[in-house]
């Protein structure tokens, strides 16, 4: 016995309402039809027993076409003939009276007709797909009917494993149309195979097989976890979709053909051919969508727009209150909205506007700072430039994290807003403390020197004093310090110092040479969610906060007999700290497609975008230098040993 338990695709962008709706309709249809169907089954079974009981007593009679067809569906044509011959050889002889024979034949025909009347009126027969009597509505309705709890729950479980993820990437309208069409197609092909079958085809498995075929193409590398029980062996294992789903398809194809041989082409029992054709339909549709780039060109942009769209009902109500003169009520409504949805930028801007009208902007400042931080993280420099100066100049004693202040200063400097950049850099300096990452200190020192800030020397000293600043950065900062000192010496030396002012002396920093070992955990990135990287380690999905990363090591490494690979090391311990063994999460360019994480058409551009994002969010120290760590360009190393030694400072260890 082999049962799928799940797979590594664990998240979707939106709730899969189509999948949930289909599952709910299947459940409702089952609850509505099952009790009635049971009554009809009891009645039909009783009538069928009476009919065959009468035939056993009078085997010389002729079964009508429908009754003989029913027997042939169960036994095959040859089996039905053989059974009839045996019964006639062992049973009673026909009566001498033609009248009695005619009356007995009429009785058998009446009993059979009563059985078929009950059978025809059952819910499954009315709404199921009957190949011998196809009605267009039943091409859809049969997909929601099931014969029992195991049939229903088994189908829904498999559908839940695959459906939400195809719905997520194809969008709700296309997925709904695909699901219904896959079910209809599999039903039609089943009817083509068994055109004379008088029983109903029911169940969602044909449509679900279509979803499985689509899953194979769209997530062919995804690993599926299975439970197995082959006495006395019990356990679980994982295997890729491209292995297991084709094996399932081949199994269904084998059983479909074997069943035809066994029962002479009758269509009763498990509808293996419906599974086969549904799966094939899903594969063809998924291949077409991939080939014509329908998902990339049309579906993905539409979904992303809907995902990022913020419903602003709360904002509208708040602004209505303000328009009616109730500013306090509007502010309170917006505060409630932001408490529930702090990412709502429109609400942040609205509460800032209303608080300004009240003459008290301070309560709204944290919300605007959060919105500005999100814009800086997402690369929306225009939003930052538009709103930062207003907030900064309006609110006294504004406090923002040092890392954010440095980033805003960098954006302002790039836009040639030097005064704003200098003032923001001073705000960053006032926020520095012992928890400030080394990367933030280095960036602030560089920017201060570039802008000729009067506090450049102090910021450089603060960066040099941090134990996690790499040697190369220390060398660069030392050069900047000399430049700043020389520039200061060139100023007018006749200016007298203020009373009590102390002369800044040079700060000598000596970094002890340390040799580390490394504990490398190889991982495959599966998703990027803002500040978190979803990774897979040894088949187990994990969620890693980028804030844990102290340094980012990147380099191209040659491999003997194989193509070179770009290594991305996320260092969870600082190479310049006291920890002897460094914990490293390693990603390699041959194990993932960066376009699946950050989008785009060009893999190299996407790779660099990913590195930029990691550095921006983590504020980690880039190794071996800022450009190489961003792939502009990558530095090459002849071996892993050379990369470990030159970039990470690692000798030996588990690498």
C-alpha positions as CSV (number, residue, x, y, z in Angstrom):
1,X,0.0,0.0,0.0
2,X,1.3,3.4,-1.0
3,X,-0.3,6.7,0.2
4,X,0.9,10.2,-0.7
5,X,1.2,12.4,2.4
6,X,2.3,15.8,0.9
7,X,4.9,17.5,-1.0
8,X,7.4,20.3,-0.7
9,X,5.1,23.0,-2.2
10,X,3.7,24.4,1.0
11,X,2.5,28.0,0.3
12,X,0.2,29.8,-2.1
13,X,-0.2,33.5,-2.7
14,X,-4.0,33.5,-2.3
15,X,-6.6,31.3,-0.7
16,X,-7.5,28.6,-3.2
17,X,-11.2,29.4,-3.3
18,X,-11.9,27.3,-6.5
19,X,-10.3,24.2,-4.9
20,X,-12.2,24.8,-1.7
21,X,-15.5,25.4,-3.5
22,X,-15.1,22.2,-5.6
23,X,-14.4,20.2,-2.5
24,X,-17.4,21.7,-0.7
25,X,-19.7,21.0,-3.7
26,X,-18.5,17.4,-3.7
27,X,-19.3,17.1,0.0
28,X,-22.7,18.7,-0.3
29,X,-23.6,16.6,-3.3
30,X,-22.6,13.5,-1.4
31,X,-24.6,14.4,1.7
32,X,-27.7,15.2,-0.4
33,X,-27.6,12.1,-2.6
34,X,-26.1,9.4,-0.3
35,X,-29.1,8.7,2.0
36,X,-31.5,8.7,-1.0
37,X,-29.1,6.6,-3.0
38,X,-29.0,4.0,-0.2
39,X,-32.8,3.7,-0.3
40,X,-32.7,3.2,-4.0
41,X,-29.9,0.7,-3.7
42,X,-31.9,-1.3,-1.3
43,X,-35.0,-1.2,-3.5
44,X,-32.9,-2.0,-6.6
45,X,-31.1,-4.9,-4.9
46,X,-34.4,-6.4,-3.8
47,X,-35.9,-6.1,-7.3
48,X,-32.8,-7.5,-8.9
49,X,-32.7,-10.5,-6.5
50,X,-36.4,-11.1,-7.3
51,X,-35.6,-10.9,-11.0
52,X,-32.6,-13.2,-11.0
53,X,-34.3,-15.5,-8.5
54,X,-37.1,-15.9,-10.9
55,X,-34.7,-16.5,-13.8
56,X,-32.8,-19.2,-11.8
57,X,-36.2,-21.0,-11.3
58,X,-37.0,-20.5,-15.1
59,X,-33.6,-20.6,-16.8
60,X,-35.2,-21.5,-20.2
61,X,-36.6,-17.9,-20.4
62,X,-34.9,-15.2,-22.4
63,X,-33.3,-12.2,-20.7
64,X,-34.2,-8.9,-22.3
65,X,-31.4,-6.8,-23.9
66,X,-31.0,-4.5,-20.8
67,X,-30.9,-7.4,-18.3
68,X,-28.4,-9.3,-20.5
69,X,-26.4,-6.2,-20.9
70,X,-26.2,-5.8,-17.1
71,X,-24.9,-9.4,-16.7
72,X,-22.4,-8.8,-19.5
73,X,-21.1,-5.7,-17.8
74,X,-20.3,-7.8,-14.7
75,X,-19.1,-11.0,-16.4
76,X,-18.3,-10.2,-19.9
77,X,-20.1,-11.5,-23.0
78,X,-18.5,-15.0,-22.8
79,X,-19.1,-15.2,-19.1
80,X,-22.8,-14.3,-19.5
81,X,-23.3,-17.0,-22.2
82,X,-21.5,-19.6,-20.1
83,X,-23.5,-18.9,-17.0
84,X,-26.8,-19.1,-18.9
85,X,-25.9,-22.4,-20.5
86,X,-24.9,-24.0,-17.1
87,X,-28.2,-22.8,-15.5
88,X,-30.2,-24.3,-18.3
89,X,-28.4,-27.6,-18.2
90,X,-28.9,-27.9,-14.4
91,X,-32.3,-26.1,-14.1
92,X,-35.9,-27.0,-14.8
93,X,-37.2,-27.8,-18.3
94,X,-39.6,-25.4,-20.1
95,X,-43.3,-26.1,-19.7
96,X,-45.3,-27.8,-22.4
97,X,-47.9,-25.1,-22.5
98,X,-47.0,-22.1,-24.7
99,X,-49.4,-20.0,-22.7
100,X,-47.7,-20.8,-19.5
101,X,-44.3,-20.1,-21.1
102,X,-45.5,-16.7,-22.4
103,X,-46.9,-15.8,-18.9
104,X,-43.6,-16.7,-17.3
105,X,-41.7,-14.6,-19.8
106,X,-44.0,-11.7,-19.2
107,X,-43.3,-12.1,-15.4
108,X,-39.6,-12.0,-15.9
109,X,-39.8,-9.0,-18.2
110,X,-42.0,-7.2,-15.6
111,X,-39.6,-7.9,-12.8
112,X,-36.7,-6.7,-14.9
113,X,-38.6,-3.5,-15.9
114,X,-39.4,-2.7,-12.2
115,X,-35.7,-3.1,-11.4
116,X,-34.6,-0.8,-14.1
117,X,-37.3,1.8,-13.2
118,X,-35.9,1.9,-9.7
119,X,-32.3,1.9,-11.0
120,X,-33.1,4.7,-13.5
121,X,-34.6,7.0,-10.9
122,X,-31.6,6.8,-8.5
123,X,-29.6,10.0,-8.0
124,X,-26.4,8.5,-9.4
125,X,-28.2,7.2,-12.5
126,X,-29.9,10.6,-13.1
127,X,-26.9,12.8,-12.5
128,X,-24.1,10.4,-13.4
129,X,-22.6,10.1,-16.8
130,X,-24.2,7.1,-18.6
131,X,-22.3,6.3,-21.8
132,X,-25.3,4.6,-23.4
133,X,-27.4,7.6,-22.8
134,X,-25.2,10.7,-22.6
135,X,-26.8,14.0,-21.6
136,X,-24.7,17.2,-21.7
137,X,-25.3,18.4,-18.2
138,X,-24.1,15.0,-16.8
139,X,-20.7,15.7,-18.2
140,X,-20.3,18.2,-15.3
141,X,-22.6,16.8,-12.7
142,X,-21.1,13.4,-12.6
143,X,-17.8,14.9,-11.4
144,X,-19.4,15.9,-8.0
145,X,-21.0,12.5,-7.2
146,X,-19.4,9.7,-5.1
147,X,-20.5,6.3,-4.1
148,X,-19.2,6.3,-0.5
149,X,-17.1,8.0,2.1
150,X,-13.9,6.3,1.1
151,X,-14.5,7.2,-2.5
152,X,-15.2,10.9,-1.6
153,X,-12.4,11.4,1.0
154,X,-9.8,9.7,-1.1
155,X,-10.5,11.9,-4.1
156,X,-10.7,15.1,-2.0
157,X,-7.4,14.3,-0.2
158,X,-5.5,13.9,-3.5
159,X,-7.2,17.0,-4.9
160,X,-6.2,19.0,-1.9
161,X,-2.5,18.0,-2.3
162,X,-2.4,19.3,-5.9
163,X,-5.3,21.6,-6.6
164,X,-4.4,24.7,-4.6
165,X,-0.9,24.9,-6.2
166,X,-2.2,24.7,-9.8
167,X,-4.9,27.2,-9.0
168,X,-2.3,29.5,-7.5
169,X,-0.1,29.6,-10.6
170,X,-2.9,29.5,-13.2
171,X,-5.4,31.7,-11.6
172,X,-8.9,31.0,-10.5
173,X,-10.8,31.4,-13.8
174,X,-8.5,29.3,-15.8
175,X,-8.2,26.6,-13.1
176,X,-11.9,26.3,-12.7
177,X,-12.4,26.0,-16.5
178,X,-9.5,23.5,-16.7
179,X,-10.9,21.3,-13.9
180,X,-14.4,21.0,-15.4
181,X,-13.0,20.5,-18.9
182,X,-10.6,17.8,-17.7
183,X,-13.5,16.0,-16.0
184,X,-15.8,16.3,-19.1
185,X,-13.0,15.1,-21.4
186,X,-12.2,12.1,-19.3
187,X,-15.9,11.3,-19.2
188,X,-16.3,11.5,-22.9
189,X,-13.3,9.3,-23.6
190,X,-14.6,6.8,-21.1
191,X,-17.9,6.8,-23.0
192,X,-16.1,6.4,-26.3
193,X,-14.3,3.3,-24.9
194,X,-17.6,1.8,-23.5
195,X,-20.4,3.2,-25.7
196,X,-22.9,0.5,-24.6
197,X,-22.3,0.8,-20.8
198,X,-25.6,1.5,-19.1
199,X,-24.3,2.2,-15.6
200,X,-23.3,5.7,-14.3
201,X,-19.8,7.0,-14.3
202,X,-19.4,9.1,-11.1
203,X,-16.6,10.7,-9.2
204,X,-14.1,13.5,-9.4
205,X,-11.1,11.3,-10.1
206,X,-11.0,12.0,-13.9
207,X,-10.8,15.8,-13.3
208,X,-8.3,15.3,-10.4
209,X,-6.2,13.1,-12.7
210,X,-6.1,16.1,-15.0
211,X,-4.8,18.3,-12.1
212,X,-2.2,15.6,-11.3
213,X,-1.0,15.7,-15.0
214,X,-0.7,19.5,-14.8
215,X,1.1,19.2,-11.4
216,X,3.6,16.9,-13.1
217,X,4.5,19.5,-15.7
218,X,4.4,22.6,-13.5
219,X,6.1,21.1,-10.4
220,X,8.0,18.2,-12.0
221,X,11.0,18.6,-9.6
222,X,8.8,18.8,-6.5
223,X,9.4,16.0,-4.0
224,X,6.4,14.0,-2.8
225,X,6.3,12.3,0.5
226,X,4.7,8.8,0.7
227,X,3.6,6.4,3.4
228,X,4.2,2.7,2.5
229,X,3.0,-0.5,4.1
230,X,4.2,-3.7,2.6
231,X,4.1,-6.2,5.4
232,X,6.3,-6.3,7.4
233,X,7.8,-3.1,6.1
234,X,6.3,0.3,7.1
235,X,7.6,3.8,6.7
236,X,7.8,6.9,4.6
237,X,10.0,8.0,1.7
238,X,10.3,11.0,-0.7
239,X,10.5,11.0,-4.5
240,X,10.3,13.6,-7.2
241,X,7.0,14.2,-9.0
242,X,8.7,13.4,-12.4
243,X,9.3,9.8,-11.1
244,X,6.1,9.0,-9.1
245,X,3.4,10.6,-11.2
246,X,4.4,8.9,-14.5
247,X,4.6,5.6,-12.6
248,X,1.1,6.2,-11.3
249,X,-0.1,6.9,-14.9
250,X,1.5,3.7,-16.1
251,X,-0.1,1.7,-13.3
252,X,-3.6,3.1,-14.3
253,X,-2.9,2.3,-18.0
254,X,-1.9,-1.2,-17.1
255,X,-5.0,-1.8,-15.0
256,X,-7.2,-0.3,-17.6
257,X,-5.9,-2.7,-20.2
258,X,-5.9,-5.7,-17.9
259,X,-9.5,-5.0,-16.9
260,X,-10.6,-5.0,-20.5
261,X,-8.9,-8.3,-21.1
262,X,-10.5,-9.8,-17.9
263,X,-14.1,-8.7,-18.4
264,X,-14.2,-8.4,-22.2
265,X,-14.3,-4.6,-22.4
266,X,-17.1,-4.1,-19.9
267,X,-17.1,-0.6,-18.2
268,X,-18.0,-1.4,-14.6
269,X,-15.8,-1.1,-11.5
270,X,-13.0,1.5,-11.3
271,X,-12.9,3.8,-14.3
272,X,-9.2,3.4,-15.1
273,X,-9.6,4.8,-18.6
274,X,-11.1,8.0,-17.2
275,X,-8.0,8.4,-15.0
276,X,-5.7,7.8,-18.0
277,X,-7.4,10.3,-20.3
278,X,-7.8,12.9,-17.5
279,X,-4.1,12.7,-16.7
280,X,-3.1,12.9,-20.4
281,X,-5.4,16.0,-20.8
282,X,-3.7,17.7,-17.9
283,X,-0.2,17.1,-19.2
284,X,-1.1,18.4,-22.7
285,X,-2.8,21.6,-21.3
286,X,0.1,22.3,-18.9
287,X,2.7,21.8,-21.7
288,X,0.7,24.2,-23.9
289,X,0.5,26.8,-21.2
290,X,4.3,26.5,-20.6
291,X,5.2,26.5,-24.3
292,X,3.1,29.6,-25.1
293,X,4.2,31.3,-21.8
294,X,0.6,32.0,-20.9
295,X,1.3,31.9,-17.2
296,X,4.2,34.3,-17.5
297,X,2.7,36.7,-20.0
298,X,-0.9,36.9,-18.8
299,X,-1.7,35.0,-15.6
300,X,1.2,36.0,-13.3
301,X,1.0,39.8,-13.8
302,X,-2.8,39.7,-13.2
303,X,-2.5,37.6,-10.0
304,X,0.3,39.8,-8.6
305,X,-1.8,42.9,-9.2
306,X,-4.6,41.3,-7.2
307,X,-2.3,40.0,-4.5
308,X,-0.8,43.4,-4.0
309,X,-4.1,45.3,-4.1
310,X,-5.1,46.5,-0.7
311,X,-8.8,46.7,0.0
312,X,-9.3,50.1,1.5
313,X,-12.9,49.9,2.8
314,X,-11.6,51.0,6.3
315,X,-9.7,54.0,4.8
316,X,-12.8,55.0,2.9
317,X,-15.0,54.9,6.0
318,X,-12.4,56.9,7.9
319,X,-12.2,59.6,5.3
320,X,-16.0,59.8,5.3
321,X,-15.9,60.5,9.0
322,X,-13.3,63.2,8.5
323,X,-15.2,64.7,5.6
324,X,-18.2,64.9,8.0
325,X,-16.1,66.9,10.5
326,X,-15.2,64.0,12.8
327,X,-11.4,64.1,12.5
328,X,-10.9,62.2,15.8
329,X,-13.2,59.5,14.7
330,X,-11.4,59.2,11.3
331,X,-8.0,59.0,13.1
332,X,-9.3,56.3,15.4
333,X,-10.8,54.3,12.5
334,X,-7.5,54.5,10.6
335,X,-5.5,53.5,13.8
336,X,-7.8,50.4,14.1
337,X,-7.2,49.6,10.4
338,X,-3.4,49.8,10.8
339,X,-3.5,47.7,13.9
340,X,-5.1,45.0,11.8
341,X,-3.2,45.6,8.6
342,X,0.0,47.5,9.3
343,X,1.2,47.2,5.7
344,X,-1.7,49.3,4.4
345,X,0.2,52.2,2.9
346,X,-3.0,54.2,2.0
347,X,-4.1,54.0,5.6
348,X,-0.7,55.3,6.8
349,X,-0.8,58.2,4.4
350,X,-4.4,59.0,5.4
351,X,-3.7,59.0,9.1
352,X,-0.7,61.2,8.5
353,X,-2.9,63.7,6.6
354,X,-5.6,63.8,9.3
355,X,-3.1,64.1,12.2
356,X,-1.5,67.0,10.4
357,X,-4.9,68.7,10.1
358,X,-5.3,68.2,13.8
359,X,-1.9,69.8,14.4
360,X,-0.5,66.7,16.0
361,X,1.4,64.6,13.4
362,X,3.6,62.6,16.0
363,X,1.1,59.7,16.4
364,X,1.1,59.1,12.7
365,X,4.9,59.2,12.3
366,X,5.5,55.5,13.1
367,X,3.0,54.5,10.4
368,X,4.7,56.7,7.8
369,X,8.1,55.4,8.8
370,X,6.9,51.8,8.3
371,X,5.5,52.7,4.9
372,X,8.8,54.4,3.9
373,X,10.8,51.4,5.1
374,X,8.7,49.1,3.0
375,X,9.2,51.4,0.0
376,X,13.0,51.5,0.6
377,X,13.1,47.7,0.9
378,X,11.1,47.3,-2.4
379,X,13.2,49.8,-4.3
380,X,10.5,52.5,-4.6
381,X,12.9,55.4,-4.2
382,X,10.4,57.9,-5.5
383,X,8.0,57.2,-2.6
384,X,10.9,57.5,-0.1
385,X,12.0,60.9,-1.6
386,X,8.4,62.2,-1.7
387,X,7.5,61.5,1.8
388,X,10.6,61.3,3.9
389,X,11.5,65.0,4.0
390,X,8.0,65.9,5.0
391,X,8.0,63.5,7.9
392,X,11.6,64.3,8.9
393,X,11.1,68.1,8.8
394,X,7.7,68.0,10.6
395,X,8.2,65.6,13.5
396,X,10.7,66.6,16.2
397,X,12.8,63.9,17.9
398,X,12.0,61.4,15.2
399,X,13.5,58.0,15.9
400,X,14.2,55.5,13.1
401,X,16.5,52.4,13.1
402,X,20.0,53.2,12.0
403,X,19.9,50.9,9.1
404,X,16.8,52.5,7.7
405,X,18.2,56.0,8.2
406,X,21.4,55.1,6.3
407,X,19.4,53.6,3.5
408,X,17.3,56.8,3.2
409,X,20.5,58.9,3.3
410,X,21.9,56.8,0.4
411,X,18.7,57.3,-1.6
412,X,18.7,61.0,-1.0
413,X,22.4,61.3,-1.9
414,X,21.8,59.4,-5.2
415,X,19.0,61.9,-6.0
416,X,21.4,64.8,-5.3
417,X,19.5,65.9,-2.2
418,X,22.7,66.4,-0.2
419,X,21.2,68.4,2.6
420,X,18.6,65.8,3.3
421,X,21.2,63.1,3.1
422,X,23.5,64.8,5.6
423,X,20.7,65.5,8.0
424,X,19.4,61.9,7.7
425,X,22.9,60.6,8.2
426,X,23.1,62.6,11.4
427,X,19.9,61.0,12.5
428,X,21.4,57.6,11.8
429,X,24.5,58.5,13.9
430,X,22.3,59.3,16.9
431,X,20.6,55.9,16.6
432,X,23.9,53.9,16.6
433,X,24.4,51.5,19.5
434,X,26.1,48.3,20.3
435,X,23.5,46.2,18.4
436,X,24.1,48.1,15.1
437,X,25.3,45.6,12.4
438,X,28.8,46.1,11.0
439,X,27.4,46.5,7.5
440,X,25.3,49.5,8.6
441,X,28.4,51.1,10.2
442,X,30.5,50.6,7.1
443,X,27.9,52.1,4.8
444,X,27.4,55.1,7.1
445,X,31.1,55.7,7.2
446,X,31.5,55.5,3.4
447,X,28.5,57.8,2.8
448,X,29.7,60.3,5.4
449,X,33.1,60.5,3.8
450,X,31.6,60.9,0.3
451,X,29.4,63.7,1.5
452,X,32.2,65.4,3.5
453,X,30.1,65.1,6.6
454,X,31.6,66.8,9.7
455,X,30.9,63.6,11.5
456,X,32.7,61.4,9.0
457,X,35.7,60.8,11.3
458,X,33.5,59.7,14.2
459,X,31.4,57.3,12.0
460,X,34.6,55.8,10.5
461,X,36.0,55.3,14.0
462,X,32.7,53.6,15.1
463,X,32.9,51.2,12.2
464,X,36.6,50.4,12.8
465,X,35.8,49.6,16.4
466,X,33.2,47.0,15.5
467,X,34.7,43.5,15.8
468,X,32.8,42.1,12.8
469,X,34.1,44.5,10.2
470,X,36.2,42.5,7.7
471,X,39.9,43.2,7.1
472,X,39.4,44.5,3.6
473,X,36.7,46.9,4.9
474,X,39.0,48.0,7.7
475,X,41.7,48.8,5.1
476,X,39.2,50.8,3.1
477,X,38.0,52.7,6.2
478,X,41.6,53.4,7.2
479,X,42.2,55.1,3.8
480,X,39.0,57.0,4.2
481,X,40.1,58.1,7.7
482,X,43.4,59.3,6.3
483,X,41.6,61.3,3.6
484,X,39.2,62.8,6.1
485,X,42.1,63.7,8.4
486,X,44.1,65.2,5.6
487,X,41.1,67.3,4.5
488,X,40.6,68.6,8.0
489,X,44.3,69.5,8.2
490,X,43.9,71.5,5.1
491,X,41.2,73.7,6.6
492,X,41.9,77.0,8.3
493,X,44.1,76.0,11.3
494,X,43.6,79.4,12.9
495,X,40.2,78.5,14.0
496,X,40.2,78.1,17.7
497,X,38.7,75.1,19.4
498,X,35.7,75.7,21.6
499,X,36.5,75.5,25.3
500,X,36.4,72.0,26.6
501,X,36.6,70.5,23.1
502,X,38.8,67.4,23.0
503,X,41.1,66.5,20.1
504,X,40.2,63.3,18.4
505,X,43.1,61.0,18.4
506,X,43.6,58.2,15.9
507,X,42.0,54.9,16.9
508,X,44.3,51.9,16.2
509,X,42.4,48.7,15.6
510,X,44.2,45.4,15.4
511,X,42.2,42.4,14.3
512,X,43.7,39.1,15.6
513,X,44.3,36.6,12.9
514,X,41.9,33.7,13.4
515,X,41.7,30.4,11.5
516,X,38.2,28.9,11.5
517,X,36.6,25.7,10.5
518,X,33.1,25.6,9.0
519,X,29.9,23.6,9.4
520,X,28.2,23.8,6.0
521,X,24.5,23.1,5.6
522,X,23.6,22.6,1.9
523,X,20.2,24.0,1.1
524,X,18.0,24.6,-1.9
525,X,16.0,27.9,-1.9
526,X,12.3,27.3,-2.6
527,X,10.7,30.7,-2.0
528,X,11.4,34.3,-1.0
529,X,9.0,36.0,1.3
530,X,10.2,39.5,2.2
531,X,12.6,39.1,5.1
532,X,12.5,35.3,5.0
533,X,14.1,32.7,2.7
534,X,12.3,29.4,2.4
535,X,14.8,26.6,2.0
536,X,14.9,22.8,1.8
537,X,17.6,21.0,3.7
538,X,17.8,17.2,3.3
539,X,14.2,17.1,2.1
540,X,12.9,19.1,5.0
541,X,11.4,22.6,4.4
542,X,12.6,25.4,6.6
543,X,12.0,29.1,7.0
544,X,15.1,31.2,7.5
545,X,15.1,34.8,8.6
546,X,17.6,36.8,6.6
547,X,18.2,38.9,9.7
548,X,20.3,35.9,11.0
549,X,22.9,36.4,8.2
550,X,26.1,38.2,9.4
551,X,28.0,38.0,6.2
552,X,27.4,36.9,2.6
553,X,30.1,35.1,0.7
554,X,29.9,34.7,-3.1
555,X,32.2,33.3,-5.6
556,X,32.5,31.3,-8.8
557,X,34.3,27.9,-8.2
558,X,35.8,25.7,-10.8
559,X,35.1,21.9,-10.5
560,X,37.2,19.3,-12.1
561,X,35.4,17.5,-14.9
562,X,32.2,19.6,-14.3
563,X,30.9,23.0,-15.0
564,X,31.9,25.8,-12.6
565,X,29.3,26.8,-10.1
566,X,28.5,30.0,-8.2
567,X,28.5,29.5,-4.5
568,X,26.4,31.7,-2.2
569,X,27.2,31.3,1.5
570,X,24.9,32.7,4.2
571,X,27.2,33.0,7.2
572,X,25.2,32.7,10.5
573,X,28.4,33.5,12.4
574,X,30.9,36.3,11.8
575,X,34.2,35.3,10.3
576,X,35.8,37.9,12.5
577,X,34.2,36.8,15.7
578,X,35.4,34.5,18.4
579,X,33.4,31.4,17.3
580,X,35.8,28.7,16.0
581,X,33.3,26.8,13.9
582,X,31.3,28.9,11.5
583,X,27.7,27.9,10.7
584,X,27.1,28.4,7.0
585,X,24.0,27.8,4.8
586,X,25.2,27.1,1.3
587,X,23.3,27.7,-1.9
588,X,24.7,26.7,-5.3
589,X,23.7,28.1,-8.7
590,X,23.1,24.6,-10.1
591,X,20.4,23.7,-7.6
592,X,17.8,26.3,-8.3
593,X,16.4,28.9,-10.8
594,X,16.6,32.4,-9.3
595,X,13.7,33.5,-11.6
596,X,11.3,31.4,-9.5
597,X,12.3,33.5,-6.5
598,X,12.4,37.0,-7.8
599,X,10.9,36.8,-11.3
600,X,12.3,38.1,-14.5
601,X,13.3,36.6,-17.8
602,X,17.1,36.6,-17.5
603,X,18.6,34.1,-15.0
604,X,21.8,36.1,-14.4
605,X,19.8,39.3,-13.7
606,X,17.5,37.4,-11.4
607,X,20.5,35.9,-9.6
608,X,22.0,39.4,-9.0
609,X,18.6,40.7,-7.9
610,X,18.4,37.9,-5.3
611,X,21.9,38.8,-4.0
612,X,21.0,42.5,-3.8
613,X,17.8,41.6,-1.9
614,X,19.7,39.4,0.6
615,X,22.3,42.1,1.3
616,X,19.6,44.8,1.6
617,X,17.4,42.9,4.0
618,X,20.1,41.3,6.1
619,X,22.5,44.2,6.1
620,X,25.2,41.5,6.0
621,X,28.9,42.2,5.2
622,X,29.5,41.3,1.5
623,X,32.4,39.0,0.9
624,X,34.9,39.3,-0.7
625,X,33.8,42.8,-1.5
626,X,30.5,44.6,-2.3
627,X,30.7,44.3,-6.1
628,X,31.8,40.6,-6.1
629,X,29.1,39.7,-3.6
630,X,26.6,41.1,-6.1
631,X,28.1,39.5,-9.1
632,X,29.4,42.7,-10.7
633,X,31.4,40.6,-11.6
634,X,31.8,37.4,-9.7
635,X,35.3,36.5,-8.6
636,X,36.6,33.1,-9.7
637,X,38.5,30.6,-7.6
638,X,40.3,27.5,-8.9
639,X,38.9,25.2,-6.2
640,X,36.6,25.1,-3.2
641,X,39.7,25.1,-1.0
642,X,40.9,28.4,-2.5
643,X,37.4,29.9,-2.1
644,X,37.2,28.8,1.5
645,X,40.6,30.2,2.3
646,X,40.4,33.5,0.5
647,X,36.7,34.4,1.0
648,X,35.7,32.8,4.3
649,X,39.1,32.4,6.0
650,X,38.4,28.7,6.6
651,X,40.9,25.9,6.8
652,X,39.6,22.3,6.9
653,X,36.4,21.5,8.7
654,X,33.1,20.1,7.4
655,X,33.1,21.9,4.1
